[in-house]
């Protein structure tokens, strides 16, 4: 698999060691629709007006997580395409303030505002999920989803933060992280 520098930096900056954790107790992020490193469906691609590369319905995939680290009060969920924008990456989703009691989102739930999370600002300027819009003829893009468990209260951070603003704000509060890779290319 090919991973961009942005993906590796994000993962390296947020991964917290889980000391002697049993395999069953590892903090995990999964999708009932896709295994790790699987292709997204066209319906999961973006549908932004004026962009002919957006060929989908912008339906966010279902996500679930389990075994959050002890002391978790909230989660942040980011989705980055590290191959986009000249390999500097494109943030497709920046959400946070997800209460610790939440253990996932149904299909399409991240495509619209919700009281279950605080919307940041992704690369398209949206506070929700923005599906892939890869140009025709390009190779697979990898979408890195990172779920960060934090000790921050769900209301601690203001709405509208970008990825670049959010990462330093949550890094000192990170309790652990879990990830999932999905792929997409223009059909």
C-alpha positions in Angstrom: 0.0 0.0 0.0 1.0 3.6 -0.7 0.6 6.1 2.1 1.3 9.8 1.8 3.5 11.8 4.1 0.4 13.6 5.6 -1.1 10.3 6.6 2.1 9.1 8.3 2.6 12.4 10.1 -1.0 12.3 11.4 -0.7 8.7 12.5 2.7 9.3 14.2 1.6 12.4 16.0 -1.5 10.9 17.5 -0.7 7.2 18.2 -0.5 6.6 21.9 1.1 3.4 23.2 -1.3 0.8 24.7 0.8 -0.8 27.4 0.5 -4.6 27.4 -3.1 -4.5 26.0 -4.7 -7.8 25.2 -5.8 -8.2 21.6 -9.5 -8.1 22.6 -9.0 -4.9 24.5 -7.4 -2.9 21.7 -9.1 0.4 20.7 -10.5 -0.3 17.2 -12.3 1.6 14.5 -14.3 -0.5 12.0 -17.0 -0.2 9.3 -19.7 -2.8 8.9 -19.7 -2.0 5.1 -15.9 -2.3 4.5 -12.9 -4.1 5.8 -9.7 -2.2 6.3 -8.1 -1.1 2.9 -11.3 -1.8 1.0 -12.7 0.4 -1.8 -15.5 2.8 -1.0 -18.6 2.6 -3.1 -19.5 5.3 -5.6 -22.4 6.4 -3.3 -19.7 7.4 -0.7 -18.0 9.8 -3.2 -18.7 13.5 -3.0 -21.5 15.3 -4.9 -20.4 19.0 -4.7 -21.9 21.3 -7.3 -19.5 22.5 -10.0 -17.0 19.7 -9.5 -17.2 17.1 -12.3 -14.9 14.8 -10.3 -17.7 14.4 -7.6 -19.7 11.4 -8.9 -21.4 10.1 -5.8 -24.1 10.9 -3.3 -21.9 12.0 -0.4 -23.2 9.2 1.9 -20.7 8.7 4.7 -19.8 5.1 5.5 -21.0 3.5 8.7 -18.4 3.5 11.5 -18.1 1.9 14.9 -15.5 1.7 17.6 -14.9 -0.3 20.7 -12.6 -0.5 23.8 -12.0 3.2 24.2 -9.1 3.9 26.6 -9.9 4.5 30.3 -10.5 8.1 31.0 -12.0 8.9 27.6 -14.5 11.8 27.7 -14.8 12.6 24.0 -13.6 11.6 20.5 -12.3 13.4 17.5 -12.7 11.8 14.0 -10.6 12.9 11.0 -10.5 11.7 7.4 -7.6 12.6 5.2 -6.7 11.9 1.6 -2.9 12.0 1.8 -2.5 11.7 -2.0 -4.6 14.8 -2.8 -3.3 18.4 -3.4 0.2 17.4 -4.5 0.6 14.9 -1.6 0.0 17.5 1.1 -3.4 15.9 1.8 -7.0 17.0 1.8 -9.0 16.8 5.0 -12.4 15.3 4.1 -13.8 15.2 7.6 -12.9 17.1 10.8 -15.4 16.4 13.6 -14.8 16.3 17.4 -16.6 16.7 20.7 -18.2 13.2 20.2 -19.3 12.2 23.7 -17.7 9.1 25.1 -21.1 7.3 25.2 -21.2 7.4 21.4 -19.8 4.2 19.8 -20.4 4.8 16.1 -22.3 6.5 13.3 -24.8 4.9 10.9 -24.4 5.2 7.2 -25.1 8.8 6.1 -25.1 10.1 9.6 -21.8 12.1 9.2 -23.1 13.6 6.0 -25.3 16.0 7.9 -25.0 18.1 11.1 -25.8 16.3 14.3 -26.0 16.9 18.0 -23.7 13.9 18.4 -20.6 15.9 17.4 -19.1 19.3 16.8 -18.4 20.1 13.2 -15.0 21.4 12.3 -14.0 22.7 8.9 -12.8 20.2 6.2 -11.0 21.1 3.0 -14.3 21.8 1.3 -15.3 24.2 4.1 -18.0 21.9 5.3 -18.6 20.9 9.0 -19.6 17.3 7.9 -18.3 14.5 5.8 -17.1 15.4 2.3 -16.8 12.3 0.1 -13.9 11.7 -2.4 -13.8 13.6 -5.6 -10.8 12.0 -7.4 -10.0 13.1 -11.0 -10.6 10.5 -13.7 -7.6 8.5 -14.7 -5.8 8.7 -11.3 -4.7 5.8 -9.2 -6.4 4.8 -6.0 -6.5 7.4 -3.2 -6.2 6.2 0.4 -8.6 7.7 2.9 -7.1 7.6 6.4 -9.7 7.7 9.1 -8.3 8.4 12.6 -10.4 8.3 15.7 -8.7 9.9 18.7 -9.9 9.3 22.3 -9.4 12.4 24.4 -9.9 13.4 28.0 -11.6 16.7 26.9 -15.2 17.4 27.7 -17.3 17.2 24.5 -18.0 21.0 24.7 -14.4 22.0 25.3 -13.5 23.1 21.8 -15.2 25.7 19.6 -17.0 24.7 16.4 -15.4 25.3 13.0 -11.8 24.3 13.8 -9.6 23.1 10.9 -7.5 20.0 11.1 -4.4 22.2 11.6 -6.1 23.9 14.5 -7.6 20.8 16.0 -4.5 18.6 16.1 -2.4 20.7 18.5 -5.5 21.3 20.7 -6.2 17.6 21.2 -2.6 16.2 21.1 -1.9 16.8 24.8 -5.3 15.3 25.7 -5.0 12.1 23.5 -5.6 8.9 25.4 -5.3 6.6 22.3 -6.2 6.4 18.6 -7.6 3.9 16.2 -7.5 4.0 12.4 -9.1 2.6 9.3 -7.9 3.0 5.6 -10.4 3.0 2.8 -9.7 3.6 -1.0 -11.4 5.3 -3.9 -10.7 6.2 -7.5 -12.9 7.8 -10.1 -15.0 5.1 -11.8 
